[in-house]
Amino acid sequence: MAPPANMSKLSILVVEDEPLAQKVMAGRLPGHAIDFASDAKTARQMLQKGNHNLCFIDLKLGRKDDCSGLNLIPLAASKKVYTVVMTGHDSEEHVEKAYALGCDDFYAKGNEGDNVKAVLARYFHKRAAPQNGKLFKECFITEDPETHAGIRQALQYAPSDLPILILGPSGTGKTSLAKVLHDHSNRPGKFVAINCSAYTEDLLEAELFGCRRGAFTGAAENRKGVLLLADQGTLFLDEIGSMSLNMQAKLLKAIEEKSFFPLGSESPETSHFRIISATLEDIQSLVKTGRLRFDFFQRLHGLTIRLKPLARRRCDIFPLLSFFTRGGRRFSFSAQAKELLLQHDWPGNIRELKKLVDLLEAGGEGQVGAEAVQKLLNTLSIEEGEGFITEEQYRFARQEGLEKAVRRFLDAVIQRNLAENKGKIRKVLADLKVSTRLLYRSLKRGGHPPGSPNGSD
Amino acid sequence: MEATKGKALENLIHDLNSKCSSLKGAAVLLREASEQEQRDLLVLIKKQAESLLEAITVFENTGS
């Protein structure tokens, strides 16, 4: 069997004295070129040749041996070989010693299947790491140091099975980031994305689990669901907050059991996928208000990454503009036009910026002045409607009713203005041009009655 | 005497861990192996089981 398509053939040295353990390792490393050494002397000679990518070292080479495998670590490390210790001696002392001598990875013998797979994934991840600079210029465009740090941290977990939750407003690149994480995971399967808010409950169930012909009206043929399509790959669940509690329970069961029944089927399907999920809503409030099951949230929540809105990473505006126009029509912006672009709040975030580029490309001059930019920005805010109503507000109004949504909006505006005015109520009354009665009602709802630290003048 | 026994116990624990994990790994391979590979594997598995027994005997005889 050849290595998976996204893994190149490696040269691997296995230092192991037991013939059966050698056989097991050979079975776990199909398609790679493997050399075996049963003792430290042979291993040293082979390492000196210096052509191995990886080296697995058993510490104790023979019954009377006193962990001579340890002495091989510095040599392997000096040859820039990814050095892995595999041993029955996994005491803290040995772990510490092995890492101090320069090994890259350490595992206790007993679960070769998963351990060897995980080691290879970490090796490929480490090998790809120097190209991360390219990542921020070509795959996920950002020059923002905080975003760089968040993504770098997430990339460390890319090869693992840990679920990742991406939070951020609409249009901040959540899907792109999920794809980047999949591309760095070395998973042989596909990246399959589904926007949960785009389907009614019944359709979402069929999309997720698949269906057999005749399972429901309109199911004319057998169809694979995204859970099965993502086998050995990544399932990206966007807008998880819009999923019904019933569907969350069904999906949770499928995630835990790695098995599910397509609609209308009596035989289960099995699928091993990694979950990356995203929402633009406040995740804590989703859980608090009971819209997201706590057990489902626990399943999705391994590592959390927050993507900032474009207005909070303005340094990305021009790199993104340049990226979107790469290989196509280029523009020269006047100083005032640049200033306008920098000052704009980009409520639709990167998606809005991309629309601006589309509009620029479709017509107008190559030299772009402030007036042209202002006109296009006005058009965009009318088109998107996001300048005033966000997706979250709209969905909340549909789910909870407009009256409740208006109250929530009003409370949020008052709280923000109150904070900006350092709790001075008279200033809030003047700023927002509201009646005292309305303001006090809102403060009471928010748990900040006048006289409390957040509500006094 | 105590030190020798302690060392022997460490060796036994290592052997048990390491040999049993190879046996477990070989069991997984058996399912996917061809008939010839199965025969080869079984020879190695037998040897491994014998050496496991030997390791236990060595420990039992230590210090006795």
Interface residues (C-beta under 8 A of the other chain):
Chain A: E18 P19 L20 A21 K23 V24 G27 R28 D58 K60 R63 T87 G88 H89 A108 K109 G110 N111 E112 G113
Chain B: N11 I13 H14 D15 L16 N17 S18 K19 C20 S21 S22 L23 K24 G25 A26 V28 L29 E32 D40 L41 L44 I45 K47 Q48 A55 V58
